[in-house]
């Protein structure tokens, strides 16, 4: 079992990804595809007069500040357009893809963080009206039922709060939670870089292997969103996933190339 997460940044080759996934699915491999939607959400927010706002936590992680309007735009862009475009691409290749978000059937559930602490202009602040969450539970029975029926789940990173509210969750950590819950052997995190770079953005500085015990010290090389990917990798390995691969979504056969040694392997 493989869980693949494709980032939402510009430059990713979704057609090549779906070609590769379709070939592996037809060969009998069971997969779950999780996706982001950052670039599409940014563009839709700009068009609707509600541009994105990014904030940095005291621990140094950067994320989207999600007020209610941003959440609605995220739902439109990610659980709507991107999810259905991926499902359409997979159906065109003969794959029985089924699109859903973590909100559907409480596939992903957890606590809403109504307030968050951020650092702005060197000062720590509290932001309210936040609609992000932390995943605490995965509905593994729903996933197993879909997989047993021959479907390939395509999951958008929304979750359901304890009160039944939709919340925005990190896609990499959502993929890690899903991989852990279903006992996946491998988690592949694809983005628009070839993996963890020692000297970002120099792609020739790719780090090809990271022993699990060195993962914490490797955080010093992570730039931007890569920090969340390493955090997701850490959580997946702690949950029993055997290996996590950070790999390039811009190239042909990106899943197969990752499995054959491409990218950064954390084992």
C-alpha positions, 0 to 999 in steps of 0.5 A: 500500500502506497500513499501519495501526496501531490503538492498544490504549488505551480509547476507540478505535472498532474498529467504525468502523475496520473499516467504513472498512478494509472499504470500502477493501479492497473498492475494491481497496486493499491494507492491513495492520492492526497493533494494540496491546492495552495496555488489555485487557492491563492489565485482564486482568493486574489480574483475574489478580492480576498488575497492569501495571508501567510503567518509564521508560528513561534516554532518557525512553521509557515502556514496559511491564515484561514479565516472563514472566507479563506476556508470557503475559498480553499474548499472551492479551489481544493475540494472542488476544482482540483479534486475533481480535475484529478478524478477526471484525469484518472477516469480518463485513464481508466482508473476508478477514482473517487474524490472526497475530502477529509470532511466527508464521512468524517474521514479526517477528524480532530480539533479546530484551533480557533486561535493561533499564535504567530510571530509578526514584526518580531512580536508574538500575537494571537489571531482569532477566527481561525479555521485550521485543525489538527488531525486526531483520527482517521476513518480507516474503515471508510478507506478500507471499504473503498479500497476493497471495492476497487476505488482509488480514493483522492483526498482533499485536506479538509477535516471535520471538527468535534462540532462538525465544522469544516477545518483546513488541515495540512496536506502533508500531515493529512497524508502521514495520518492516512498512511499511518492509519491504513498501515501503508509501507510507503508515503511519497510526498511530491512537490516542485523540488527534487527533495530536500536540498542542502543549499536551497534552491540549488537542486544539485544539492539534493540530499538523497538519504536521511537516516531516521535518527538524523531527521531532526537535525536535517530540519536546518536544511528545510526551507518554506513548506519543506519544514511541514513535509519533514514534520509529516515524515516524522509523524508517519515514521513514528506511526509505523510507515517504513519509508517516506520519500520526498520527490519531484512532481515535475517529472514523468513517472514521478511515483515510479522514479521515487520508488526506484531511488529518486528524491530524498529517502527517509528510512 
